[in-house]
Amino acid sequence: MSFQSIGLRAELLRAVTEKGYHEPTPVQAKAIPIVLEGHDLLAGAQTGTGKTAGFTLPLLHRLADTANAGGKRKIRALILTPTRELAAQIGDNVRAYSEYLPLKSTVIFGGVSINPQISTLRQGVDILIATPGRLLDHAGQRTIDLSHVEILVLDEADRMLDMGFIHDIRKVLALLPSKESRQNLLFSATFSEDIKRLANGFLNNPKHVEAAAQNATADKIEQRVFHVDKSRKRELLSQLISDGNWTQVLVFTRTKHGANRLAEQLNKDGLTAAAIHGNKSQGARTRALEGFKQGGMRVLVATDIAARGLDIEQLPHVVNFELPNVPEDYVHRIGRTARAGHSGEAVSLVCIDEHKLLRDIERLLGRQVPVGNIEGFEPDPSIKAEPIQNGRSGPRHQNRGGSGQGNRNNGGQNRPGNRNKQSNNSGSGSARRRNPRQARKAV
Ligand code: AMP
């Protein structure tokens, strides 16, 4: 199948060709015709599958069909995303794909001044990409009119629920025209009961599409585990990077503090590194990401939330400096490599405290991850396992690590006050299910 045979407009085909895409990815081939026909869509697809173009291209096609002939532009498409980075990336994509169309888009998220956003909105845009927190700030200040939205996209819906955005999403939905008079698209990597409930609430007779199962992404990635003592992980990481001559590696830590400390230590080892996480200013995060993408920096150390949705083309190496508390996050993390058909390598440094986490991950993958061995780094058998700090604990514990994240200036990305309220108010079953994920929110 080609983009042409799907029936996309010439302006979009030109933009897609300039991006270097030869044919639609599987999720694009399935989703684009459905959206072009005007149906609601429930799509199972994670970052790396090409899902962004899967909803953006038909969305632009439909908007261009009835482009505004004069008068002030109205927001006709709203794309909601959980994080600032993802919002920025989708914004870049929308801009690139709409280059030859008379459509204007903008991105709004927190952590930056609201005033330039207000003036852009005042001038009028057709497509808005937003994180929920800042969007509601605008709604509260009456600097936004969502009453003309024709197409709503909820991207990474599972992550939005994990991050406690359910109330914010409901508030946003209340600002839109009725669900029957909009086209609604929901993308999610996983389908919990909560997601299904949300989908039932705002989709009209949706068509379903599913990109390759999560584990199929993992299959293209060469995965290895190195068993190593906690105190020697940094040394081993430096050696792997130096000996392997790795020039671009994304490293995951469990905590913000751990990310900072590791980046500092790697710099002392002579490896250029920076950390990104929710406590860093938006400017620092953007600079770190750009430095990493341009090749000026060798190592980017990130927590799960900061790294969610990062699209760095052909990222060859991902390292789990610490295993995630939630097995699904392992799949998300290693999915940062081997993107869009490329192969990649994912290495996990596992100390004795993390053996249970590794077993949980292997159960999810349905197979064991091969074990590598580097001489001189064998674990000391006299060291006994200790409980993991910041592990599967409930939200109260997490709040201690989450100070300063609850304000709106945080881009609506990490807002524990709101989240906790939500988890306390929700049914006990779903609250219990969410707890392991909430353990991750404060990091
Ligand atoms: P996404 O899942 O939307 O984050 O996209 C992942 C990556 O795939 C991005 O770098 C896109 O630019 C790239 N991509 C999207 N569609 C295609 C395509 N049809 N052919 C090749 N690469 C693509």
Residues whose N, C-alpha, C, O or C-beta is under 5 A from the ligand:
A	BS01	AMP	Y21 H22 E23 P24 T25 Q46 T47 G48 T49 G50 K51 T52 A53 D311 A340
